[in-house]
Amino acid sequence: MKILYIGSGFVGACSAAVSANSGHETLAYDIDENKIAMLGANDRDTIESCLFEEGLGDLIVRNREHLTFTSDYDKVEEFIEDVDAIFMCLPTPEIGETGESDLKYYNSATIKLAQILASRNTNKQSKYVVIVNKSTVPINMVDQTAEIMKKQGVKNFGVVSNPEFLVEGKAVSGSLKPDRVVVGASSQKDFGIMRQIYRRFYDSTAIKYIEVNPKEAAASKLLANFYLFNKLAVCFDVIGRACETFSDIKFENIRSILTSDKRIGDWGFYDSLYAGGSCFIKDARSLSHQLQSAGQNATIVNETYLANKRQLNIFVGRAQREANFDWSGKTVALFGTAFKQDTNDIRNSPSIDIVNYLMEQSVKKINIFDPAALRWFKTIFPPSKQLIYVANEIEALAGADVVIIVTDWPQFRGLADVLLSGFKGRPLIMDGRRLWQHRYPDLQKAGFDIIAVGGVFLKGV
């Protein structure tokens, strides 16, 4: 089949690569010429410097005969003449903190697309085409998309909702072996086309292929992300907070007890300074906005969002409150700018708020290191005398008065051993991921003060 992807970000690029891997002739379009040049470079390292996803570079290179990236809309117009499906993979960010989705990118792209669809096949529109909402959009977006098409004179089309449930850092493996594929359509014709696109999954006995109506599909994405977000918030704001309040309670032991209950399960039982990324926060806020706009109560949804914000504020504030630490004139070693490991995505990264806070506190210098996301972090915080981007972890530690672990990169675990191996100085340790929990007793005995999420303040001895 011939498949077009509008938008080549995290969702579009990964989905297009899997489409090509399934044997479909695939074209991925994006207005960002630099991004397109990198994704189409036919070089794994170049591709992954743009979108850091394990296996993505290899998958794109391996399927280059079936996959083309372009920023030339003329190629899109040519491709559309006999295209079977068009996947909309556009950003739908939140407007301020209103919860309302900013649909300007989506609507602009859809209107432009509709204008050329209306003139396809020498204005006859003889080829049926399915418009697939892959973007996370409001629940009733299927109706709005259809209305845009009709206003531009588009005929012989269907609109489908096909939300993605990818986990950043595991997107390629999750795309090739998803736990479920959800397709929301209003006609058997549209279901039939989607089955052809996803034949490898539809025929699989190991993957749940779920067919529902478009609004159920769109709602499932928002509700799934809220449910997961809520589990994290409960772990942070209740379980972790209890462990921070009462001495002689180890978070890992409490987790072991609770997750042994099959009714509770084990997903989301880790303590962290914040749940960032592009989905949980935005989708929870969108769900809240849509419920409240319809006259419903969204208290639990709103409190989940606030609990996450509270978690970061409490963590950062513990330095002054519990360790009597004065930030002014200090050197900070900041480990991690990606919102989590195995990605270079900095959207809603806690490091953004932390750096802003540190600058307000007049720190002398912030040594910043991340193995994948520095390039993007520099677009928000350019290098300066105060903001120093270093090449490795050891450089970041140089002269540090405080060490803050923000991202759970596995390679950061070994830094505790560096501090215990004759390191000069005793910086305050702020472990926002409990990466060093196995070395807390040794670090405390060596004279380090420790503030960690899910634990009481440990005074060095």
Buried (B, 14 or more C-beta within 10 A) or exposed (E): BBBBBBBBBBBBBBBBBBBBBBEBBBBBBBBBEEBBEBBBBEEBEBBBBBBBBBBBBBBBBBBEEBBBBBBEEEBBBEBBEEBBBBBBBBBBEBEEEEBBBBBEBBBEBBEBBBEBBBBBEEEEBEBBBBBBBBBBBBBEBBEBBBEBBEEBEBEEBBBBBBBBBBBBBBBBBBBBEBEEBBBBBBEEEBBEBBBEBBBBBBEBEEBEBEBBEBBBBBBBBBBBBBEBBBBBBBBBBEBBBEBBEEEEBEBBEBBEEBBEEEEEEEEBBBBBBBBBBBBBBBBBBBBBBBBBEEEEEBEEBBBBBEBBBBBBEBBBEBBEEBBEBEBEEBBBBBBBBBBBBBBBBBBBBBBBBBBEBBBEBEBBBBBBBBBBBBBBBBEEBEEEEBBBBBEEBEEBBBBBBBBBBBBBBEEBBEBBEEBBEEBEEBBBBBBBBBBBBEBBEBBBEBEBBBBBBBBBBBEBE
